């Protein structure tokens, strides 16, 4: 698997990953998504008991950039999880 990070969202992406730490699902972390998709992301996270724990992933489909895309919420854990 190849993972890369960009300063801006690539135009031809097939999937968009939003990286989240614990307790950030209700904050500004989802601001990269349209409001309607933010609500969908929160609902998907709640339905899957996603809390931003290291390695946790939630997959759903939502609208970004006037297109429907595969979206991933990816948990990175808290600062204490890093070495």
N, C-alpha and C positions, 0 to 999 in steps of 0.2 A: 504494500500500500504506500502510495506517495502522498505526503501531506505537506502543504506549503501555506505560508501566511502572506497576505498582501496588505498594503496600506489602504487600498480601496477595493471595493467589490468588483471582481472580474465580470465582464458583460456576458460571457458565454458559460457561466458555471451551471453545472447540473445539480449540484447540491451546495448548500450553504450551512456551515457549522457555526454555531454561536457558543462560545466557550463561557461557562458560568462557574462561579465559586458558590459555596453554600450561602444561602440567604440573599442572593442577588437576583433571584427570579422575579421579584416584585419591584426591583429598582431600575436603574438606567441601563442595565446590561442588555435588555431587549430593545433598546431605542433604535437599533440598526434596522428593525423590522417595522413595517406599517402598523398602525394602531390595531387594525382588525386582526392582523397576524400575531401581534403581541398577545391579544386576548386568547387566541387559539393556542399559542405556545404555553401560556400559563395553564390553560385547561389540559393540554396534553401532559404537561409536567405533573400536575396534580393527579391526573388519572393514572399515571405511571409511578407515582410516589417518588418523583425525581426531586432531589434536594441539592444537586451540585456536587455530590460526593465524587471523589476521585474515581474516574473510569466509568461513571454512569452515563448512559446515552439514551435519549428519547428521539425517535424518528417520527416525523409527521410531514404532511404536505400543506403548503400555504402559499399565499401570494407575496412575491417580492419583485420589485422592478417590473410591474405589470405582466408578470408571468407566474405560473404555478410551478413551484420547485420543491424538491426534497429538502427538508430542513432538519438539522440535527442539533439538539441541545446536548452539549458535551460537558460533563462535570470535571473540574480540575482539583477539587478538594480545597481545603483551607490552607493558609500559609504554613500551618504546622505540619502539613503533609509533605512539604518540600524539604529536600536535604540541604 
